[in-house]
Amino acid sequence: MLSFRLSSFLALVVGCLASFSGRAQGTVVITGKISGRTADSVAVSLRENPLDPKEQITYAPVSDKGEFRLALKVNGPTRADLVYNDDVTDLFLEPGYALDVRFKGNDLASSVKYKGKGAEVNSYLSEVDASFVENDGFQVLPDNIMLYEAPFLSFLDYRRKQEEKFMERGMEGVDMSKAFRDYAKATIVYSYANDRLTFPDLREQVVSTEGRLKMSPTYYDFLNDKALIENPSATQNELYQEFLLNYVHYLATSDKHQRTDPDFYLVCYNLAKQKLSGPVKPIILGRVLQESFRFGHVKQSAAMLEDFRKIDKDNQYYPILVQDFNLHKTFAIGSPAPDFRLRTAQGDSVSLRDFAGKLVYVNFWRTTSGLSLRDLPYAVELAKKFEGKDIVFLNVALDENEGAWKQLVISRKLPGVHVRANGGMKAAIARAYGVQDVPTYILLAEDGTFLNTKPKRLSSRAAIDEIKESFGKASTYSGILPTGSANK
């Protein structure tokens, strides 16, 4: 996943909220008053486990006078969100904090003020947000991404120096805990590291008028700093975790492995095992696993998950990863596609098993869908391109009107195999394949397993190359499964 400073900060604020574990649990009390109340409740959300997508949310009612009070348990110093309506501001909480919060109901983030124990820390965060996060001049996007290598590094160096000066002034003579000071320092360090590491990839994506920049031989030398990679004091900082994930991706791509390679996530997992250590290691291994659950091969994911079980000796992350794996495995690469038996426009009966040994490009569509109809000419062209090849273009109509569907297919002599499912969007096959809208395209491998649940559209110029690269890919995946995992 690409990362740049603004997106990483927003990820911290919106949901990637990790606690500083391993410390005594305690209570935080937050009271406050809202000027111009616009909602009946306020909430604080936090995420105790960095691999758990579920947030722990504590709500409090807001009185007619705009007053509220809530108390929540925290396991040591913790990143959290204060949420009101659709507005969010970030918090840093520690056991024993008693915060008084005041803000305007229509402008939480910009108007929030703090008093009480913990006020200095959270006021500092608000000032950082106003001075740097909300200032486009300090962000990679939208303008600084256009820079070339030398001026971009100058921009990063200047921003880092300004942030360090701001931190030094903001913390001078103020009683702030070591945990917060470590957090604030790590945010500066890994904002810089993430932006420098991901700049070439991000620029290539955003600046479409130029090719990829060729970086100088010393551009990545900052990665040789061992303290940057191994930083126990930053373990629970989300930017540090994001940097290490990007670092593992960088190591893989530098070794000529691409995200489209069948073994990309397996390579990243093994690199993380070799290169990382300490308490952050299982977190990054878990992040790689979560990527594999969504984009990798189900049997590779299962094998890596079993290996992870031995690494996670305290069972801190494994149960969460098992839930995540089970959530995504139904449509993961390598999972068997649901079989079916449907009638063609000519009245024949076909099932998925009838196409064994062939790629199957499935198109869920309706005759009443403008997008589906727009893609029909491209379907004709693709069918001609791959005539005589081991591929079937299977078109599943989710039409209520059988007559209109049959007339269109037969009158236009549409190529491929055309079948119709009774029940329209509520048809059993639509539910089995997770179809939410049409057109929906799915590419199945020769062995009847999912190969790509989001292939290029029929109208995309890249669809032809993608299909060409898909022949035999199922056997390629099987050939690189970790030892002993083939039957898992």
C-alpha positions as CSV (number, residue, x, y, z in Angstrom):
1,M,0.0,0.0,0.0
2,L,1.3,3.4,-0.9
3,S,1.6,5.9,1.9
4,F,2.2,9.6,2.1
5,R,2.1,12.0,5.0
6,L,-1.5,13.3,4.8
7,S,-3.1,9.9,4.2
8,S,-1.1,8.4,7.0
9,F,-2.2,11.2,9.4
10,L,-5.8,10.8,8.4
11,A,-5.5,7.0,8.8
12,L,-4.4,7.7,12.4
13,V,-7.2,10.1,13.0
14,V,-10.0,8.1,11.4
15,G,-9.4,4.6,12.5
16,C,-5.9,3.2,12.7
17,L,-5.7,3.7,16.4
18,A,-3.2,1.5,18.2
19,S,-2.7,1.3,22.0
20,F,0.6,1.3,23.8
21,S,0.1,-2.2,25.2
22,G,1.9,-3.9,28.0
23,R,1.1,-1.2,30.7
24,A,-1.4,-1.0,33.5
25,Q,-5.0,-0.5,32.6
26,G,-6.7,2.6,33.9
27,T,-9.6,5.0,33.4
28,V,-9.9,8.2,31.4
29,V,-12.7,10.7,32.2
30,I,-13.7,13.2,29.5
31,T,-16.3,15.9,30.2
32,G,-17.2,18.7,28.0
33,K,-19.6,21.3,26.5
34,I,-20.6,21.8,22.9
35,S,-21.6,25.3,21.7
36,G,-24.5,25.0,19.3
37,R,-25.4,21.4,19.8
38,T,-26.2,19.6,16.5
39,A,-26.4,15.9,17.7
40,D,-27.6,14.0,20.8
41,S,-24.4,12.0,21.5
42,V,-20.6,12.2,21.4
43,A,-18.2,9.3,21.2
44,V,-14.6,8.2,21.7
45,S,-13.3,5.4,19.5
46,L,-10.1,3.5,19.9
47,R,-8.5,0.3,18.6
48,E,-6.8,-1.8,21.2
49,N,-5.2,-4.2,18.7
50,P,-3.5,-2.9,15.5
51,L,-4.7,-5.9,13.5
52,D,-8.3,-5.7,14.6
53,P,-10.5,-3.6,12.2
54,K,-13.2,-3.3,14.9
55,E,-13.1,-0.1,16.9
56,Q,-14.1,0.1,20.6
57,I,-16.6,2.9,20.8
58,T,-17.8,4.6,24.0
59,Y,-20.8,6.9,23.6
60,A,-22.1,9.6,25.9
61,P,-25.4,11.6,25.6
62,V,-25.3,15.3,25.1
63,S,-27.7,17.3,27.3
64,D,-29.9,20.2,26.1
65,K,-27.1,22.4,27.5
66,G,-24.6,20.7,25.3
67,E,-22.8,19.0,28.2
68,F,-21.5,15.4,28.3
69,R,-19.4,13.1,30.4
70,L,-17.9,9.7,29.6
71,A,-15.4,7.3,31.1
72,L,-13.5,4.6,29.4
73,K,-10.8,2.0,30.2
74,V,-7.4,2.2,28.4
75,N,-4.5,-0.1,28.5
76,G,-1.8,2.4,28.9
77,P,-1.1,5.4,26.6
78,T,-3.5,5.2,23.7
79,R,-4.4,6.9,20.4
80,A,-8.1,7.6,20.0
81,D,-10.7,9.6,18.2
82,L,-13.2,12.1,19.5
83,V,-16.2,11.9,17.2
84,Y,-19.2,14.2,16.9
85,N,-21.5,13.9,13.9
86,D,-19.2,13.4,11.0
87,D,-16.4,15.5,12.5
88,V,-13.4,13.9,14.1
89,T,-10.3,15.0,16.1
90,D,-7.5,13.0,17.4
91,L,-6.8,12.3,21.0
92,F,-3.9,10.9,23.1
93,L,-5.1,9.3,26.3
94,E,-3.3,7.9,29.3
95,P,-4.7,6.3,32.5
96,G,-5.7,9.0,35.0
97,Y,-6.4,11.7,32.4
98,A,-9.4,13.9,33.3
99,L,-10.0,16.1,30.2
100,D,-12.5,18.9,29.8
101,V,-13.3,19.4,26.2
102,R,-15.0,22.4,24.6
103,F,-15.9,22.9,20.9
104,K,-18.4,24.2,18.5
105,G,-21.0,21.8,17.3
106,N,-20.5,22.6,13.6
107,D,-16.7,22.7,13.8
108,L,-15.1,20.2,16.2
109,A,-11.6,19.8,14.7
110,S,-10.9,23.6,14.3
111,S,-12.5,24.8,17.5
112,V,-11.7,22.2,20.1
113,K,-10.1,23.4,23.3
114,Y,-8.8,21.4,26.3
115,K,-8.4,21.8,30.0
116,G,-7.6,19.5,32.8
117,K,-5.1,16.6,33.1
118,G,-3.9,15.7,29.6
119,A,-4.8,19.1,28.1
120,E,-1.2,20.0,27.2
121,V,-0.7,16.9,25.1
122,N,-4.0,17.2,23.2
123,S,-3.6,20.9,22.7
124,Y,-0.2,20.2,21.2
125,L,-1.8,17.6,18.8
126,S,-4.4,20.2,17.7
127,E,-1.7,22.8,17.0
128,V,0.4,20.2,15.0
129,D,-2.7,19.5,12.9
130,A,-3.4,23.1,12.2
131,S,0.2,24.0,11.5
132,F,1.2,21.0,9.4
133,V,-1.6,18.6,8.5
134,E,-4.0,21.2,7.3
135,N,-1.3,23.2,5.5
136,D,-1.0,22.0,1.9
137,G,2.5,23.5,1.7
138,F,3.7,20.7,4.1
139,Q,1.9,17.9,2.3
140,V,3.2,15.7,-0.6
141,L,-0.2,16.1,-2.4
142,P,-1.4,17.9,-4.3
143,D,1.6,20.0,-5.4
144,N,4.9,18.7,-4.0
145,I,4.5,15.4,-5.7
146,M,5.3,17.2,-9.0
147,L,8.9,18.0,-7.8
148,Y,11.9,16.1,-8.9
149,E,14.2,14.2,-6.6
150,A,16.5,17.0,-5.3
151,P,13.8,19.6,-4.6
152,F,11.5,16.9,-3.1
153,L,14.2,15.9,-0.6
154,S,14.8,19.6,0.2
155,F,11.0,19.9,0.8
156,L,11.1,16.9,3.2
157,D,14.2,18.1,5.0
158,Y,12.7,21.6,5.5
159,R,9.4,20.1,6.8
160,R,11.2,17.8,9.2
161,K,13.2,20.7,10.6
162,Q,10.1,22.8,11.1
163,E,8.3,20.0,12.8
164,E,11.3,19.4,15.1
165,K,11.5,23.1,16.0
166,F,7.7,23.1,16.7
167,M,8.1,20.0,18.9
168,E,11.0,21.5,20.8
169,R,9.1,24.7,21.5
170,G,5.8,23.0,22.2
171,M,7.2,20.6,24.8
172,E,9.7,23.0,26.5
173,G,8.8,23.2,30.2
174,V,5.7,21.1,29.8
175,D,5.1,17.9,31.7
176,M,4.5,15.3,29.0
177,S,5.0,11.6,29.4
178,K,7.8,9.6,27.8
179,A,5.2,7.7,25.8
180,F,3.8,10.8,24.3
181,R,7.2,12.3,23.5
182,D,8.2,9.0,21.8
183,Y,5.0,9.1,19.9
184,A,5.4,12.7,18.7
185,K,9.1,12.1,17.7
186,A,8.2,8.9,15.8
187,T,5.4,10.7,13.9
188,I,8.0,13.2,12.6
189,V,10.6,10.5,11.8
190,Y,8.2,8.2,10.0
191,S,6.3,10.9,8.2
192,Y,9.6,11.7,6.5
193,A,10.6,8.0,6.0
194,N,7.2,7.1,4.5
195,D,7.1,10.0,2.1
196,R,10.7,9.4,1.0
197,L,10.2,5.7,0.5
198,T,6.9,5.9,-1.4
199,F,7.7,9.1,-3.4
200,P,8.8,7.3,-6.7
201,D,5.8,5.0,-6.8
202,L,3.3,7.7,-5.8
203,R,4.7,10.2,-8.3
204,E,4.5,7.6,-11.1
205,Q,0.8,7.1,-10.3
206,V,-0.1,10.7,-10.0
207,V,2.0,12.5,-12.6
208,S,0.6,10.8,-15.8
209,T,2.5,13.2,-18.1
210,E,5.9,11.7,-17.2
211,G,7.4,8.3,-16.8
212,R,8.8,6.9,-13.6
213,L,11.7,9.0,-12.2
214,K,15.1,7.3,-12.1
215,M,16.4,7.9,-8.6
216,S,20.0,8.7,-7.8
217,P,22.1,5.8,-6.4
218,T,22.1,7.2,-2.9
219,Y,18.3,7.9,-2.7
220,Y,17.5,4.9,-0.6
221,D,20.6,5.1,1.6
222,F,18.5,6.3,4.5
223,L,17.1,2.8,4.8
224,N,20.5,1.6,6.0
225,D,19.9,3.3,9.3
226,K,19.3,0.3,11.6
227,A,17.6,2.5,14.2
228,L,15.0,3.5,11.6
229,I,14.0,-0.1,11.1
230,E,14.4,-1.3,14.7
231,N,12.7,1.2,16.9
232,P,11.0,-0.5,19.9
233,S,9.8,2.9,21.3
234,A,7.7,3.4,18.2
235,T,6.2,0.0,18.0
236,Q,2.6,1.2,18.4
237,N,2.9,4.2,16.2
238,E,0.8,3.6,13.1
239,L,3.2,5.6,10.9
240,Y,6.0,3.3,12.0
241,Q,4.0,0.2,11.2
242,E,3.0,1.7,7.8
243,F,6.6,2.5,7.1
244,L,7.8,-1.1,7.8
245,L,5.0,-2.5,5.6
246,N,6.2,-0.2,2.8
247,Y,9.8,-1.2,3.5
248,V,8.9,-4.9,3.1
249,H,7.2,-4.1,-0.2
250,Y,10.2,-2.1,-1.3
251,L,12.5,-5.0,-0.5
252,A,10.3,-7.3,-2.5
253,T,10.1,-5.1,-5.6
254,S,13.8,-4.3,-5.4
255,D,14.4,-8.0,-5.8
256,K,12.3,-8.0,-9.0
257,H,9.0,-9.2,-7.4
258,Q,5.9,-7.4,-8.5
259,R,2.5,-7.2,-6.8
260,T,1.0,-9.1,-9.7
261,D,3.4,-12.1,-9.1
262,P,1.7,-15.2,-7.7
263,D,4.2,-15.3,-4.9
264,F,4.4,-11.6,-4.0
265,Y,2.8,-11.8,-0.5
266,L,4.7,-15.0,0.3
267,V,7.9,-13.2,-0.6
268,C,6.9,-10.2,1.6
269,Y,6.0,-12.5,4.5
270,N,9.4,-14.2,4.4
271,L,11.2,-10.9,4.1
272,A,9.4,-9.6,7.1
273,K,10.4,-12.7,9.0
274,Q,14.1,-12.3,8.1
275,K,14.4,-8.5,8.4
276,L,12.3,-7.5,11.4
277,S,12.5,-8.3,15.0
278,G,11.0,-7.4,18.3
279,P,7.3,-6.7,19.2
280,V,6.6,-5.0,15.8
281,K,7.5,-8.1,13.8
282,P,4.2,-10.0,14.4
283,I,2.3,-6.8,13.6
284,I,3.9,-6.4,10.2
285,L,3.6,-10.1,9.5
286,G,0.0,-9.8,10.3
287,R,-0.4,-6.8,8.0
288,V,1.2,-8.8,5.2
289,L,-1.2,-11.7,5.9
290,Q,-4.2,-9.3,5.8
291,E,-3.0,-8.2,2.3
292,S,-2.7,-11.8,1.3
293,F,-6.2,-12.6,2.5
294,R,-7.6,-10.0,0.2
295,F,-5.3,-10.2,-2.8
296,G,-3.3,-13.5,-2.6
297,H,-3.9,-17.2,-3.0
298,V,-6.0,-18.8,-0.3
299,K,-3.7,-21.8,0.2
300,Q,-0.7,-19.6,0.5
301,S,-2.6,-17.5,3.0
302,A,-3.5,-20.6,5.0
303,A,0.0,-21.8,5.0
304,M,1.4,-18.5,6.2
305,L,-1.3,-18.2,8.8
306,E,-0.3,-21.6,10.2
307,D,3.3,-20.4,10.3
308,F,2.3,-17.2,12.1
309,R,0.6,-19.2,14.8
310,K,4.0,-20.5,15.9
311,I,5.4,-16.9,15.9
312,D,2.5,-15.4,17.9
313,K,3.3,-17.3,21.0
314,D,1.1,-15.1,23.2
315,N,-1.9,-15.6,20.9
316,Q,-2.3,-11.9,20.7
317,Y,-3.0,-11.6,17.0
318,Y,-3.7,-15.1,15.6
319,P,-7.4,-15.2,16.6
320,I,-8.1,-11.9,14.9
321,L,-6.3,-13.0,11.8
322,V,-8.2,-16.3,11.7
323,Q,-11.5,-14.3,11.7
324,D,-10.2,-12.1,8.9
325,F,-9.1,-15.1,6.9
326,N,-12.5,-16.7,7.2
327,L,-14.2,-13.5,6.2
328,H,-12.3,-13.3,2.9
329,K,-11.5,-16.8,1.9
330,T,-14.8,-17.5,0.1
331,F,-13.8,-15.2,-2.8
332,A,-10.0,-15.4,-2.4
333,I,-7.7,-16.5,-5.3
334,G,-7.7,-20.3,-5.3
335,S,-11.1,-20.8,-3.6
336,P,-13.5,-23.0,-5.5
337,A,-16.1,-21.0,-7.3
338,P,-19.7,-22.1,-6.6
339,D,-21.1,-24.5,-9.1
340,F,-24.5,-23.8,-10.9
341,R,-26.8,-25.3,-13.5
342,L,-28.6,-22.8,-15.8
343,R,-30.4,-22.8,-19.1
344,T,-28.9,-21.1,-22.2
345,A,-30.8,-19.0,-24.6
346,Q,-31.1,-22.0,-26.8
347,G,-32.5,-24.1,-24.0
348,D,-29.5,-26.2,-23.2
349,S,-28.4,-26.8,-19.6
350,V,-24.9,-25.9,-18.5
351,S,-22.9,-26.0,-15.3
352,L,-19.5,-24.6,-14.3
353,R,-18.1,-28.2,-14.4
354,D,-18.8,-28.2,-18.1
355,F,-15.9,-25.7,-18.6
356,A,-13.2,-27.6,-16.7
357,G,-9.8,-27.0,-18.2
358,K,-10.8,-23.5,-19.6
359,L,-10.5,-20.0,-18.2
360,V,-14.0,-18.7,-17.6
361,Y,-14.6,-15.0,-17.9
362,V,-18.0,-14.5,-16.1
363,N,-20.1,-11.4,-16.9
364,F,-23.1,-10.8,-14.7
365,W,-25.4,-8.4,-16.6
366,R,-29.0,-7.2,-17.4
367,T,-30.6,-6.1,-20.6
368,T,-31.9,-3.0,-18.7
369,S,-28.4,-1.9,-17.6
370,G,-26.9,0.8,-19.7
371,L,-23.3,0.0,-18.7
372,S,-23.9,-3.7,-19.5
373,L,-25.2,-2.8,-23.0
374,R,-22.3,-0.4,-23.6
375,D,-19.9,-3.3,-23.0
376,L,-21.5,-5.7,-25.5
377,P,-19.5,-4.6,-28.6
378,Y,-16.3,-5.1,-26.6
379,A,-17.5,-8.6,-25.6
380,V,-17.8,-9.4,-29.3
381,E,-14.2,-8.1,-30.0
382,L,-12.8,-10.1,-27.1
383,A,-14.5,-13.3,-28.2
384,K,-12.9,-12.8,-31.7
385,K,-9.5,-12.2,-30.1
386,F,-9.5,-15.4,-28.2
387,E,-11.3,-17.6,-30.7
388,G,-10.0,-21.1,-30.5
389,K,-8.3,-20.5,-27.1
390,D,-9.1,-22.3,-23.9
391,I,-11.4,-19.6,-22.6
392,V,-15.2,-19.3,-22.2
393,F,-17.0,-16.0,-22.0
394,L,-19.9,-16.9,-19.8
395,N,-22.7,-14.2,-19.7
396,V,-25.1,-14.6,-16.8
397,A,-28.2,-12.5,-17.2
398,L,-30.0,-11.4,-14.0
399,D,-33.1,-10.4,-15.9
400,E,-36.7,-10.8,-14.8
401,N,-38.0,-10.7,-18.4
402,E,-36.8,-13.9,-20.0
403,G,-38.3,-12.9,-23.4
404,A,-36.5,-9.6,-23.7
405,W,-33.2,-11.3,-22.8
406,K,-33.6,-14.2,-25.2
407,Q,-34.6,-11.9,-28.1
408,L,-31.6,-9.6,-27.5
409,V,-29.1,-12.5,-27.4
410,I,-30.5,-14.4,-30.4
411,S,-31.3,-11.3,-32.6
412,R,-27.8,-9.9,-32.1
413,K,-26.1,-13.2,-32.3
414,L,-24.1,-12.4,-29.2
415,P,-20.9,-14.5,-28.8
416,G,-20.1,-16.6,-25.8
417,V,-22.3,-18.7,-23.6
418,H,-25.5,-16.9,-22.5
419,V,-27.5,-18.2,-19.6
420,R,-30.2,-16.6,-17.4
421,A,-30.8,-16.9,-13.7
422,N,-34.3,-16.8,-12.3
423,G,-34.9,-14.2,-9.6
424,G,-32.8,-11.3,-11.0
425,M,-30.4,-9.7,-8.5
426,K,-31.8,-12.0,-5.8
427,A,-31.0,-15.2,-7.8
428,A,-29.1,-17.9,-6.0
429,I,-26.0,-17.5,-8.3
430,A,-25.9,-13.8,-7.7
431,R,-25.9,-14.3,-3.9
432,A,-23.3,-17.1,-4.2
433,Y,-20.9,-14.9,-6.2
434,G,-21.5,-11.8,-4.1
435,V,-23.0,-9.7,-7.0
436,Q,-24.1,-6.3,-5.7
437,D,-24.6,-4.6,-9.1
438,V,-24.1,-5.1,-12.8
439,P,-22.0,-5.4,-14.7
440,T,-19.9,-7.5,-12.5
441,Y,-16.9,-9.4,-13.9
442,I,-15.1,-12.4,-12.4
443,L,-12.3,-14.5,-13.9
444,L,-12.1,-18.2,-13.0
445,A,-9.1,-20.4,-13.5
446,E,-9.0,-23.6,-15.4
447,D,-9.5,-25.6,-12.2
448,G,-12.8,-23.8,-11.4
449,T,-11.3,-21.6,-8.7
450,F,-11.4,-17.8,-8.4
451,L,-8.5,-16.2,-10.2
452,N,-9.6,-12.5,-10.2
453,T,-12.7,-11.1,-8.7
454,K,-12.1,-7.7,-10.2
455,P,-10.6,-8.2,-13.7
456,K,-10.4,-5.4,-16.2
457,R,-13.7,-4.5,-17.8
458,L,-14.5,-5.8,-21.3
459,S,-14.0,-2.2,-22.5
460,S,-10.5,-1.8,-21.0
461,R,-7.6,-2.0,-23.4
462,A,-5.7,-3.9,-20.7
463,A,-8.3,-6.7,-20.6
464,I,-6.6,-8.6,-23.4
465,D,-3.2,-8.6,-21.8
466,E,-4.7,-9.5,-18.4
467,I,-6.5,-12.5,-19.9
468,K,-3.4,-13.6,-21.8
469,E,-1.4,-13.6,-18.5
470,S,-4.1,-15.6,-16.8
471,F,-3.7,-18.8,-18.8
472,G,-2.1,-21.5,-16.6
473,K,-1.8,-19.2,-13.6
474,A,-3.7,-21.6,-11.3
475,S,-1.0,-24.2,-11.8
476,T,1.7,-21.5,-11.2
477,Y,0.1,-20.7,-7.8
478,S,0.0,-24.4,-6.9
479,G,3.7,-24.7,-7.9
480,I,4.9,-22.1,-5.4
481,L,2.8,-23.1,-2.4
482,P,4.9,-23.6,0.8
483,T,6.0,-27.1,1.5
484,G,3.2,-29.2,3.0
485,S,0.5,-26.7,2.3
486,A,-1.1,-28.1,-0.8
487,N,-3.9,-29.9,1.0
488,K,-4.7,-27.0,3.4
